[in-house]
Amino acid sequence: MNAELEYSVMQYHAAELRQAAAEQRRVREARKDRPSERRHRSVFARFLAS
């Protein structure tokens, strides 16, 4: 493969990886901010089921 093309593909792939990592960080931060939301939902679901 042409070296310039290979370099461009590598840069594009690195940008995709950075974007995916940033998205994962946002998801982890959002989960950390609301850790008890799932627990409340399951309590509410148990209440509805009874």
C-alpha positions in Angstrom: 0.0 0.0 0.0 1.1 3.5 -0.7 2.8 5.0 2.4 0.7 8.2 2.3 -2.6 6.2 1.9 -1.5 4.0 4.8 -0.7 7.0 6.9 -4.2 8.5 6.2 -5.9 5.3 7.0 -4.0 5.0 10.3 -4.9 8.6 11.2 -8.6 8.0 10.5 -8.5 4.8 12.6 -6.8 6.7 15.5 -9.5 9.4 15.3 -12.2 6.8 15.4 -10.6 5.2 18.5 -10.3 8.5 20.2 -14.0 9.2 19.5 -15.0 5.8 20.9 -12.9 6.3 24.0 -14.5 9.7 24.6 -17.9 8.2 24.2 -17.1 5.4 26.7 -15.8 8.0 29.2 -19.1 10.0 28.9 -21.1 6.8 29.5 -19.0 5.9 32.5 -19.4 9.4 33.9 -23.1 9.3 33.4 -23.4 5.9 35.2 -21.3 7.2 38.0 -23.5 10.2 38.5 -26.7 8.1 38.8 -25.6 4.8 40.5 -28.9 4.3 42.4 -31.3 4.8 39.5 -31.4 1.1 38.6 -32.0 0.1 42.2 -34.9 2.5 42.5 -36.4 1.2 39.3 -36.2 -2.4 40.5 -37.9 -1.4 43.8 -40.6 0.4 41.9 -41.0 -2.6 39.5 -41.3 -4.9 42.6 -43.9 -2.6 44.0 -45.9 -2.7 40.7 -45.6 -6.4 40.5 -47.0 -7.1 44.0 
